[in-house]
Amino acid sequence: MFRPCIDLHEGKVKQIVGGTLGAAPERLQTNFVSDRPAAWYAEMYKRDGLKGGHVIMLGPGNETEGRAALRAYPGGLQIGGGVNLDNARASESLPEPSMMTCPPCRPSRWYSSAYQAAGRSET
């Protein structure tokens, strides 16, 4: 099964060469930078019936594009990257289920607190 993915970096849909994101900014390498917004890809995935995908926010400046993609395909995508206690409450307006956290966070107090801050349960 194909799982769609939208990677966002600096507010743009990008395909980044593995291992170069954490490097110094001048060493970042990309295979592709799209001139289309994230919502365009989300609408395409919705039209084609592709479910179970995700939007990953790689660094700051991606929240607007990430939320637009989720709204374009309610229930078809989840978002991850940069979700924290400060912005979890803003996720209340997003379609269910839409917020992802990394597995190592699940047993932590942070995970429970983030969901409580967003007014959601962990199950």
C-alpha positions as CSV (number, residue, x, y, z in Angstrom):
1,M,0.0,0.0,0.0
2,F,1.2,3.5,-0.9
3,R,1.2,5.9,2.0
4,P,1.3,9.6,0.8
5,C,3.6,12.0,2.5
6,I,4.0,15.8,2.3
7,D,7.3,17.1,3.7
8,L,7.4,20.8,4.6
9,H,10.5,22.9,5.0
10,E,10.4,26.7,5.3
11,G,6.8,26.6,4.2
12,K,7.4,24.7,1.0
13,V,6.8,21.2,-0.1
14,K,10.3,19.7,-0.5
15,Q,12.1,16.4,-1.0
16,I,15.2,16.7,1.1
17,V,18.3,14.4,0.7
18,G,18.5,12.2,3.7
19,G,21.0,13.2,6.4
20,T,21.4,16.8,5.2
21,L,18.5,18.4,7.2
22,G,20.4,18.4,10.5
23,A,23.6,19.7,8.8
24,A,24.5,23.3,8.6
25,P,21.9,25.3,6.6
26,E,24.4,25.7,3.7
27,R,24.8,21.9,3.5
28,L,21.1,21.2,3.1
29,Q,20.4,19.4,-0.2
30,T,17.1,19.0,-1.9
31,N,16.0,16.7,-4.7
32,F,12.8,18.7,-5.4
33,V,11.1,21.9,-4.3
34,S,7.5,22.3,-5.4
35,D,5.9,25.5,-6.6
36,R,2.5,24.1,-5.5
37,P,1.1,24.4,-2.0
38,A,0.7,21.5,0.4
39,A,-3.1,21.6,0.0
40,W,-2.7,20.8,-3.7
41,Y,-1.0,17.5,-2.9
42,A,-3.5,16.7,-0.2
43,E,-6.4,17.3,-2.6
44,M,-4.7,15.0,-5.2
45,Y,-4.3,12.3,-2.5
46,K,-7.9,12.7,-1.6
47,R,-9.0,12.5,-5.2
48,D,-7.0,9.4,-5.7
49,G,-8.3,7.7,-2.5
50,L,-4.9,7.5,-0.9
51,K,-5.3,7.3,2.9
52,G,-3.0,6.9,5.9
53,G,-0.5,9.6,4.9
54,H,1.2,12.3,6.8
55,V,2.4,15.9,6.7
56,I,5.8,16.4,8.4
57,M,6.8,19.9,9.4
58,L,10.6,19.9,9.2
59,G,11.5,23.0,11.3
60,P,9.6,26.2,11.9
61,G,7.5,28.2,9.4
62,N,5.4,25.2,8.2
63,E,2.3,25.5,10.4
64,T,0.1,27.4,7.9
65,E,0.9,25.0,5.0
66,G,0.5,22.0,7.3
67,R,-2.9,23.0,8.5
68,A,-4.1,23.8,5.0
69,A,-3.1,20.3,3.9
70,L,-5.1,18.7,6.7
71,R,-8.2,20.8,5.9
72,A,-7.9,19.9,2.3
73,Y,-8.1,16.2,3.2
74,P,-9.9,15.7,6.5
75,G,-9.2,12.4,8.0
76,G,-6.8,11.4,5.2
77,L,-3.6,12.8,6.7
78,Q,-2.0,13.2,10.0
79,I,0.5,15.9,11.0
80,G,3.8,15.6,12.8
81,G,6.9,17.5,13.6
82,G,7.0,20.4,16.0
83,V,3.9,19.5,17.9
84,N,4.4,20.7,21.5
85,L,2.6,21.9,24.5
86,D,2.5,25.5,23.2
87,N,0.8,24.6,19.9
88,A,-1.2,21.5,20.7
89,R,-4.3,23.6,21.7
90,A,-4.3,25.1,18.2
91,S,-4.9,21.6,16.9
92,E,-8.4,21.6,18.3
93,S,-9.7,23.0,15.1
94,L,-8.1,20.3,12.9
95,P,-10.0,17.3,11.6
96,E,-9.8,14.1,13.7
97,P,-7.5,12.3,13.9
98,S,-4.8,14.6,12.8
99,M,-2.0,15.0,15.3
100,M,1.0,12.5,15.5
101,T,3.7,12.2,18.1
102,C,6.7,10.1,17.9
103,P,6.5,6.6,19.6
104,P,9.3,7.4,22.2
105,C,7.1,10.2,23.5
106,R,4.1,8.0,24.2
107,P,5.0,6.9,27.7
108,S,6.1,10.3,28.8
109,R,4.4,13.0,30.8
110,W,4.8,15.3,27.8
111,Y,2.6,13.1,25.6
112,S,-0.2,13.0,28.2
113,S,0.1,16.8,28.9
114,A,0.0,17.6,25.2
115,Y,-3.2,15.7,24.7
116,Q,-4.7,17.2,27.8
117,A,-3.8,20.7,26.6
118,A,-5.5,20.0,23.4
119,G,-8.6,18.7,25.2
120,R,-8.2,15.1,23.9
121,S,-7.8,11.7,25.3
122,E,-4.8,9.4,24.6
123,T,-7.0,6.6,23.2
